[in-house]
Amino acid sequence: MKLPHPSPRQILSIFSSMLLLLACGTGHGQGSPGVASEVLESAPVMFRGTTLFDVSSGIGSLGVAERAQAIERRVGTAAQDAETPLDALQAVERGSSTDLLLGQHLLLTITDEEAAALGRTRAQLAADRRVALATALARDRQDRSYRQLLLSAAMSAAALLLFAVFAYALIRGTASAGRRIERLRPRLVDVLGPRLSRLLSPAAIADALFGMVRLLALITGLVVFYFVLQFVLSRFPWTRGLADELMENGADALSWLGGGLLGYLPKALNVLLIIVVTRYLIRLARWGFLQVERGSVTLSGFYPEWAQPTYQIVRFFMLAFAAVAAFPYLPGSGSEGFRGISLLLGVMVSLGAASAVANIIAGLVLTYMRPFRLGERVRIADTVGDVIGKDLFVVRMRTIKNVDVTIPNSLVLANHIVNYSSSAESHGLVLHTTVTIGYDVPWRRVHELLLEAARRTDGIVDQPVPFVLQTGLDDFYPRYELNAFTRDPGRMSVIYSALHANIQDAFNEAGVEIMSPHYVAARDGNRTAIPDDYLPKNYQPAGFALNWPRRSPTPQG
């Protein structure tokens, strides 16, 4: 969250300061006394967390910062000497310098150059710093007295005790509020209404309310503990500086937070306006596509089942446009850290979401290709089943064994899709099966028996009429293919099973064996395999011709 913009008075003050510094720097370059540069290099002298004064020049080999640290050590050492009275703090002239002494302790030395840099005389500067040191040492001795330490310890103990009582009461109050929220849970259904209760359950709302109460109690406890800690630390001289720092930081944080919130209000109104407009545009788009889906509005070339997928696409682009429009008004949107995080997230998404993007694109293609609809019987790759769900990522199928199969859209698009249901209602789905019967059975008889089996099968329609094809004349038997129509592809496996059973019954009742005979024939002695209807009435199988070898006459003895 950014800080509020500076006022015109602050801008004018900053601009004047810059001009003054520029003028001082230019004068120093021309040989004038370097007052401005020395003032800018001043360092504070701290004692018990409080700034006594600033030093703006070094002495000898000590720079400004080293000199300030040396004075702090000397003052700290002198403060440990409780026997030396503060009346012994005096300024001693040393020719071109003045020393401030507390008894035998040298605290600091003041030079003419330092006094001139601050626009004072050496005596005036020595008097001012003597007063500052005397005041600080007197307060330190008073704070470190036994009476004051006991009083500070008692006040600190009382403050901590009061905080403990407050914390206990806060915990009990939070628990009591939780019990009241729990008792109000059954009444939340009447307050919210049935529709909102289905969206947000009373249990979830009760948990959210209790979480807010606990968060408020935690924040209150931390704020009170912050002020108690600052009070306890300010009671003792050794930690008073830390207490002042805590108070200063807390005040700065509150000022920054309050100013930032007030400065962010115009941008917050812009974000709110974008959210409201986007929300109503989405509701309008949803209403329009719902009318198309219900058939109340018809668009040429636009199918009703396209309404919901198209609405989801339009909704996504609306939200994306709203996010892009609101992004510049978000807190910290222009910071380098926010940009770095955005870049990192973009790289992570681009590297890790390649397959997800491929599935989304494939899902969009499948949606507008319309290769199948919900409830239809299809074959995708090696899976046969009914389509029970589809979205931008996957297609869900349920096989005839009631096994749910989830197939990614990219895999569906990469394989061939066989739809058994798309033409079944209008043209009928052809179920076909093949049998092989020997050449000794007339083909017309086989056709009659196969068609009779089709007429007996439940699920086979009379129109279109079933038919038989002879798909092959092999060495030992012809192949007969029965083709029958059904309008119920969901029962395809059951219909096939019943059709095969009826084929067996029809052939058995006619005394025809369903076999695939193989012949080993001696053609001059076996009966021909041609059906009897095509043989002469006086046909007789030819007998075997046997040739016996002649015996040679035996010689007469």
VOGU-3710 file (C-alpha; in Angstrom, 3 decimals, decimal comma):
1> mklphpsprq> 0,000/0,000/0,000  1,489/3,351/-1,016  1,909/6,358/1,243  -0,316/9,398/0,561  0,949/11,949/-1,933  2,795/14,965/-0,417  0,893/18,212/-0,095  1,898/21,339/-2,109  3,403/22,877/1,042  5,596/19,787/1,546
11> ilsifssmll> 6,687/19,858/-2,106  7,633/23,556/-1,778  9,594/22,844/1,414  11,520/19,999/-0,219  12,280/22,131/-3,279  13,555/25,009/-1,101  15,794/22,647/0,872  17,289/21,300/-2,344  18,050/24,854/-3,531  19,658/25,697/-0,168
21> llacgtghgq> 21,867/22,618/-0,275  22,867/23,361/-3,840  23,804/26,941/-2,920  25,855/25,799/0,092  27,686/23,221/-2,007  28,516/25,815/-4,670  29,852/28,298/-2,073  32,052/25,621/-0,543  33,524/24,863/-3,941  34,486/28,520/-4,276
31> gspgvasevl> 36,406/28,602/-0,986  33,680/29,568/1,539  33,553/27,802/4,909  32,213/24,294/4,645  29,362/24,757/7,082  26,748/22,815/5,171  28,866/19,714/4,591  29,906/19,533/8,244  26,314/19,875/9,482  25,227/17,065/7,182
41> esapvmfrgt> 27,893/14,824/8,757  26,688/15,258/12,344  26,230/12,233/14,630  23,986/12,008/17,736  25,304/11,326/21,231  22,941/8,838/22,929  22,499/8,115/26,641  19,942/5,622/27,982  18,198/5,685/24,615  17,856/9,492/24,574
51> tlfdvssgig> 19,726/11,914/22,306  21,723/14,423/24,350  23,096/16,515/21,469  24,791/16,196/18,077  28,479/16,508/17,293  29,342/17,912/13,888  33,126/17,713/13,740  35,889/15,306/14,613  38,930/15,855/16,774  42,335/14,607/15,834
61> slgvaeraqa> 42,151/11,150/14,294  38,527/10,619/15,413  35,825/11,179/12,862  32,359/12,449/13,679  30,825/9,018/14,352  33,864/7,752/16,305  33,884/10,906/18,424  30,135/10,509/19,243  30,722/6,907/20,327  33,694/7,943/22,492
71> ierrvgtaaq> 31,570/10,606/24,251  28,812/8,009/24,862  31,321/5,662/26,539  32,707/8,467/28,741  29,242/9,606/29,832  28,275/6,000/30,608  31,404/5,547/32,716  30,791/8,806/34,591  27,170/7,790/35,250  28,414/4,729/37,180
81> daetpldalq> 30,222/7,036/39,633  27,388/7,849/42,000  29,677/9,349/44,643  30,767/12,370/42,596  28,185/15,168/43,019  26,697/16,705/39,891  27,895/20,114/41,113  31,374/18,940/40,136  30,332/19,089/36,452  32,261/22,078/35,161
91> avergsstdl> 33,757/23,577/32,012  37,544/24,014/32,017  39,180/26,311/29,468  42,209/24,845/27,652  43,276/27,723/25,409  41,614/26,926/22,023  39,278/24,310/23,525  36,945/23,740/26,499  36,739/20,457/28,465  33,631/19,331/30,329
101> llgqhlllti> 34,661/17,396/33,460  32,700/15,517/36,113  35,205/15,217/38,903  38,068/13,268/37,365  35,989/12,106/34,374  36,550/13,875/31,055  33,216/13,872/29,191  33,987/15,824/25,986  36,037/18,594/24,472  34,589/21,556/22,560
111> tdeeaaalgr> 36,693/23,401/19,947  36,364/26,787/18,283  35,824/25,147/14,881  32,856/23,125/16,165  31,263/26,169/17,814  31,775/28,272/14,682  30,222/25,550/12,525  27,081/25,715/14,689  27,047/29,529/14,758  27,760/29,721/18,511
121> traqlaadrr> 30,644/30,827/20,697  32,652/28,174/22,474  31,377/29,359/25,881  27,743/29,231/24,756  28,106/25,734/23,294  29,877/24,521/26,434  27,096/25,917/28,639  24,381/24,267/26,553  26,041/20,878/26,607  26,805/21,168/30,320
131> valatalard> 23,086/21,661/30,984  22,162/18,715/28,767  24,656/16,411/30,509  23,679/17,559/34,007  19,981/17,008/33,301  20,540/13,540/31,844  22,850/12,432/34,680  20,486/13,787/37,352  17,542/11,912/35,866  19,632/8,776/35,546
141> rqdrsyrqll> 20,665/8,890/39,219  17,073/9,451/40,259  15,839/6,546/38,088  18,499/4,217/39,469  17,724/4,975/43,099  16,377/2,072/45,146  13,138/3,883/45,870  12,502/4,644/42,205  13,471/1,135/41,091  11,090/-0,413/43,631
151> lsaamsaaal> 8,315/1,937/42,507  8,990/1,116/38,831  9,035/-2,617/39,583  5,736/-2,332/41,471  4,114/-0,370/38,650  5,412/-2,868/36,078  4,107/-5,801/38,109  0,725/-4,113/38,430  0,604/-3,459/34,693  1,471/-7,085/33,894
161> llfavfayal> -1,107/-8,314/36,403  -3,783/-6,140/34,851  -2,829/-7,443/31,425  -3,089/-11,022/32,683  -6,594/-10,289/34,014  -7,509/-8,641/30,726  -6,160/-11,589/28,722  -8,107/-14,047/30,893  -11,299/-12,029/30,448  -10,644/-11,821/26,703
171> irgtasagrr> -10,228/-15,609/26,439  -13,393/-16,225/28,463  -15,298/-13,692/26,375  -14,146/-15,329/23,138  -15,268/-18,755/24,377  -18,624/-17,314/25,455  -19,098/-15,712/22,037  -18,337/-19,073/20,415  -21,025/-20,776/22,498  -23,559/-18,100/21,561
181> ierlrprlvd> -22,735/-18,485/17,877  -23,161/-22,261/18,249  -26,621/-21,748/19,787  -27,574/-19,431/16,920  -26,526/-21,946/14,254  -30,026/-23,545/13,796  -31,587/-20,099/13,353  -29,181/-19,153/10,569  -31,257/-21,190/8,083  -34,234/-18,885/8,641
191> vlgprlsrll> -32,040/-15,791/8,501  -30,236/-16,774/5,293  -33,132/-18,366/3,454  -33,180/-21,748/1,674  -31,243/-20,703/-1,443  -28,403/-18,992/0,420  -28,326/-21,844/2,948  -27,587/-24,304/0,168  -24,736/-22,111/-1,049  -23,354/-21,300/2,417
201> spaaiadalf> -24,149/-23,875/5,066  -25,011/-22,628/8,584  -22,046/-24,583/9,940  -19,644/-22,790/7,586  -21,092/-19,381/8,471  -20,910/-20,139/12,206  -17,275/-21,237/11,857  -16,476/-18,066/9,883  -18,098/-15,849/12,530  -16,232/-17,592/15,325
211> gmvrllalit> -12,982/-17,242/13,380  -13,578/-13,494/13,006  -14,248/-13,175/16,739  -11,031/-15,035/17,546  -9,056/-12,874/15,100  -10,480/-9,679/16,627  -9,646/-10,923/20,128  -6,090/-11,794/19,082  -5,522/-8,362/17,517  -6,925/-6,628/20,625
221> glvvfyfvlq> -4,699/-8,675/22,910  -1,579/-7,924/20,854  -2,311/-4,175/20,789  -2,858/-4,034/24,550  0,281/-6,104/25,160  2,245/-3,696/22,927  1,290/-0,715/25,098  1,864/-2,646/28,333  5,321/-3,648/27,142  6,121/-0,051/26,219
231> fvlsrfpwtr> 4,965/1,096/29,650  7,085/-1,511/31,480  10,191/-0,728/29,429  9,806/3,013/30,015  9,926/2,519/33,828  13,633/1,555/33,850  16,535/3,702/32,650  18,298/0,868/30,864  15,288/0,121/28,613  13,733/3,574/28,296
241> gladelmeng> 15,308/4,108/24,891  13,785/0,869/23,624  10,374/1,973/24,934  10,676/5,298/23,120  11,637/3,468/19,940  8,629/1,160/20,259  6,281/4,109/20,715  7,824/5,990/17,813  7,624/2,975/15,511  4,017/2,309/16,544
251> adalswlggg> 3,032/5,913/15,876  4,779/5,849/12,511  3,037/2,586/11,594  -0,401/3,952/12,520  0,265/7,190/10,645  1,480/5,298/7,591  -1,483/2,914/7,709  -4,057/5,644/8,183  -2,556/7,862/5,508  -2,234/4,947/3,133
261> llgylpkaln> -5,864/3,927/3,611  -7,100/7,465/3,030  -4,893/7,824/-0,050  -6,073/4,486/-1,418  -9,808/5,299/-1,194  -10,079/6,697/-4,782  -8,362/3,620/-6,206  -10,534/1,362/-4,056  -13,629/3,017/-5,541  -12,309/2,310/-9,047
271> vlliivvtry> -11,737/-1,365/-8,153  -15,238/-1,564/-6,650  -16,742/-0,040/-9,792  -14,933/-2,566/-12,011  -16,159/-5,441/-9,829  -19,791/-4,255/-9,894  -19,864/-3,676/-13,670  -18,192/-7,031/-14,375  -20,617/-8,839/-12,076  -23,696/-7,483/-13,841
281> lirlarwgfl> -22,220/-8,104/-17,295  -21,601/-11,741/-16,326  -25,166/-12,063/-15,028  -26,472/-10,610/-18,306  -24,374/-13,042/-20,361  -25,538/-15,949/-18,208  -29,190/-15,011/-18,750  -28,697/-14,762/-22,520  -26,962/-18,137/-22,874  -29,554/-19,730/-20,582
291> qvergsvtls> -32,294/-18,626/-22,980  -30,366/-20,183/-25,855  -29,931/-23,421/-23,911  -33,659/-23,603/-23,113  -34,586/-22,927/-26,731  -36,304/-19,603/-26,017  -33,783/-17,923/-28,328  -32,508/-19,680/-31,450  -29,376/-18,724/-33,340  -28,663/-20,073/-36,792
301> gfypewaqpt> -25,854/-22,629/-36,668  -25,583/-22,436/-32,870  -26,654/-25,595/-31,045  -28,245/-25,401/-27,570  -25,571/-27,657/-26,037  -22,991/-25,031/-26,982  -24,604/-22,478/-24,652  -22,966/-23,459/-21,360  -19,403/-24,009/-22,740  -19,601/-20,709/-24,624
311> yqivrffmla> -20,854/-18,954/-21,487  -17,893/-20,312/-19,537  -15,487/-19,003/-22,196  -17,137/-15,550/-22,253  -17,150/-15,469/-18,456  -13,437/-16,317/-18,345  -12,528/-13,499/-20,729  -14,719/-11,037/-18,794  -12,966/-11,926/-15,538  -9,557/-11,719/-17,209
321> faavaafpyl> -10,353/-8,267/-18,641  -11,616/-7,095/-15,239  -8,433/-8,365/-13,550  -6,261/-6,528/-16,079  -8,299/-3,342/-15,649  -8,178/-3,498/-11,832  -4,515/-4,497/-11,562  -3,035/-0,940/-11,689  -5,289/0,083/-8,762  -4,202/-2,750/-6,450
331> pgsgsegfrg> -1,877/-1,946/-3,503  1,761/-2,511/-4,398  1,047/-3,255/-8,067  3,868/-0,985/-9,180  6,500/-2,344/-6,786  9,437/-4,398/-8,026  8,621/-7,211/-5,589  5,075/-7,541/-6,962  6,411/-7,599/-10,511  8,971/-10,241/-9,595
341> islllgvmvs> 6,333/-12,463/-8,009  4,069/-12,027/-11,051  6,925/-12,999/-13,368  7,766/-16,042/-11,249  4,139/-17,193/-11,217  3,930/-16,718/-14,984  7,011/-18,858/-15,561  5,725/-21,556/-13,197  2,338/-21,650/-14,926  3,873/-21,743/-18,409
351> lgaasavani> 6,205/-24,608/-17,458  3,815/-26,674/-15,364  0,493/-26,153/-17,143  1,404/-27,285/-20,658  -0,693/-30,457/-20,421  -3,571/-28,576/-18,773  -3,599/-25,985/-21,570  -3,515/-28,777/-24,158  -6,519/-30,412/-22,493  -8,396/-27,094/-22,392
361> iaglvltymr> -7,801/-26,470/-26,087  -8,790/-30,051/-26,921  -11,922/-29,636/-24,774  -12,930/-26,526/-26,721  -12,361/-28,304/-30,023  -14,417/-31,315/-28,902  -17,208/-29,045/-27,697  -17,702/-27,428/-31,085  -16,961/-30,620/-33,070  -19,916/-32,334/-31,310
371> pfrlgervri> -18,571/-35,903/-31,766  -20,786/-37,120/-28,892  -23,226/-35,938/-26,263  -23,949/-36,920/-22,685  -25,529/-40,352/-22,360  -24,380/-41,636/-25,757  -22,603/-44,971/-26,219  -19,157/-44,382/-27,762  -15,799/-46,053/-28,249  -12,696/-43,943/-27,549
381> adtvgdvigk> -9,470/-45,806/-28,274  -10,033/-49,179/-26,521  -12,765/-47,995/-24,130  -16,463/-48,579/-24,843  -19,081/-47,009/-22,609  -21,647/-44,270/-22,027  -20,558/-40,642/-21,726  -21,498/-39,456/-18,224  -19,592/-36,172/-18,121  -17,343/-33,838/-20,073
391> dlfvvrmrti> -15,637/-30,540/-19,307  -12,656/-28,512/-20,475  -10,172/-31,061/-19,118  -11,527/-34,628/-19,282  -14,266/-36,908/-20,617  -15,834/-39,350/-18,154  -17,251/-42,662/-19,355  -18,994/-45,593/-17,679  -18,378/-48,982/-19,288  -20,874/-51,854/-19,515
401> knvdvtipns> -19,173/-53,297/-16,411  -20,001/-50,074/-14,459  -16,353/-48,994/-14,431  -15,870/-45,216/-14,538  -13,045/-44,182/-16,865  -11,605/-40,645/-17,050  -9,874/-39,776/-20,339  -7,982/-36,475/-20,866  -9,358/-34,373/-23,707  -6,011/-34,322/-25,495
411> lvlanhivny> -6,055/-38,146/-25,626  -9,662/-38,152/-26,846  -8,812/-35,720/-29,647  -5,745/-37,762/-30,646  -7,753/-41,026/-31,081  -10,625/-42,034/-33,312  -14,103/-41,792/-31,802  -16,854/-44,294/-32,633  -20,360/-43,081/-31,750  -22,954/-45,853/-31,591
421> sssaeshglv> -25,828/-43,576/-30,571  -25,693/-40,565/-32,913  -27,569/-42,279/-35,818  -29,362/-45,006/-33,886  -32,559/-43,013/-33,355  -32,964/-41,882/-36,965  -31,371/-44,677/-39,019  -30,910/-47,479/-36,526  -27,659/-49,099/-35,389  -26,684/-52,215/-37,358
431> lhttvtigyd> -25,703/-55,197/-35,207  -23,908/-57,880/-37,187  -22,631/-61,354/-36,443  -21,025/-64,066/-38,592  -21,589/-67,839/-38,737  -19,982/-70,485/-40,971  -22,138/-73,383/-42,245  -21,023/-76,211/-44,506  -21,672/-76,273/-48,238  -24,025/-79,228/-47,784
441> vpwrrvhell> -26,709/-76,905/-46,281  -28,531/-74,799/-48,916  -27,736/-71,097/-48,526  -31,406/-70,108/-48,766  -32,121/-72,293/-45,738  -29,337/-70,633/-43,781  -30,724/-67,184/-44,669  -34,191/-68,189/-43,448  -32,871/-69,464/-40,120  -30,737/-66,364/-39,477
451> leaarrtdgi> -33,614/-63,990/-40,236  -35,911/-66,056/-38,005  -33,401/-65,711/-35,147  -33,333/-61,910/-35,689  -37,170/-61,728/-35,568  -37,156/-63,571/-32,223  -34,643/-61,206/-30,579  -35,943/-58,465/-28,289  -34,454/-55,102/-29,247  -34,222/-55,844/-32,981
461> vdqpvpfvlq> -36,632/-53,643/-34,954  -38,706/-54,815/-37,914  -37,945/-51,734/-39,960  -35,425/-51,492/-41,489  -35,654/-55,193/-42,342  -32,769/-57,451/-41,237  -30,674/-58,915/-44,040  -27,948/-61,535/-44,586  -24,728/-61,142/-46,542  -22,452/-63,919/-47,711
471> tglddfypry> -19,064/-62,434/-46,987  -16,844/-65,287/-48,132  -16,614/-68,687/-49,817  -13,837/-70,504/-48,044  -12,408/-73,933/-48,819  -14,775/-75,822/-46,536  -17,708/-73,457/-45,834  -19,285/-70,118/-46,792  -19,501/-67,205/-44,333  -22,922/-65,745/-43,521
481> elnaftrdpg> -23,221/-62,305/-41,897  -26,534/-61,413/-40,222  -27,286/-57,667/-40,068  -30,124/-56,456/-37,854  -31,154/-52,961/-36,701  -31,701/-51,640/-33,181  -32,560/-48,243/-31,751  -31,227/-49,028/-28,289  -27,411/-48,950/-28,461  -27,182/-48,879/-24,685
491> rmsviysalh> -28,340/-52,543/-24,633  -26,029/-53,583/-27,448  -24,226/-56,272/-25,456  -27,501/-57,784/-24,165  -29,029/-57,780/-27,651  -25,950/-59,508/-29,093  -26,169/-62,204/-26,423  -29,881/-62,816/-27,078  -29,309/-62,860/-30,869  -26,620/-65,537/-30,573
501> aniqdafnea> -28,865/-67,639/-28,341  -31,735/-67,388/-30,838  -29,454/-68,356/-33,724  -28,516/-71,533/-31,890  -32,189/-72,323/-31,152  -33,312/-71,725/-34,743  -30,559/-73,922/-36,245  -31,036/-76,684/-33,673  -34,799/-76,757/-34,270  -34,140/-77,100/-38,028
511> gveimsphyv> -31,619/-79,889/-37,499  -28,751/-77,859/-38,972  -25,398/-78,102/-37,255  -23,490/-74,881/-36,683  -20,092/-76,270/-37,571  -17,155/-75,491/-39,764  -16,559/-78,814/-41,537  -13,247/-79,830/-43,014  -13,174/-82,464/-45,785  -10,613/-85,113/-46,681
521> aardgnrtai> -11,938/-86,570/-49,919  -10,869/-89,312/-52,297  -12,765/-87,876/-55,240  -13,415/-91,182/-57,013  -15,147/-92,847/-54,103  -16,777/-90,237/-51,785  -20,153/-88,584/-52,046  -20,025/-85,086/-53,542  -20,514/-82,074/-51,256  -23,034/-80,385/-53,594
531> pddylpknyq> -26,514/-80,050/-51,968  -29,059/-82,743/-52,889  -31,331/-80,255/-54,695  -28,638/-79,766/-57,320  -27,901/-83,503/-57,837  -29,672/-85,809/-60,306  -32,464/-87,887/-58,782  -30,676/-91,123/-59,642  -27,349/-89,896/-58,258  -25,272/-92,664/-56,687
541> pagfalnwpr> -21,848/-92,177/-55,186  -19,168/-93,795/-57,254  -17,477/-96,843/-55,829  -13,836/-97,205/-55,095  -11,619/-98,460/-57,918  -9,125/-100,956/-56,565  -6,182/-102,136/-58,658  -4,648/-105,391/-57,451  -1,164/-106,354/-58,664  -1,013/-109,500/-60,882
551> rsptpqg> 0,813/-112,531/-59,511  3,519/-113,971/-61,780  3,107/-117,732/-62,544  5,174/-119,986/-60,407  7,734/-122,054/-62,358  7,023/-125,816/-62,697  9,422/-127,980/-60,897
//
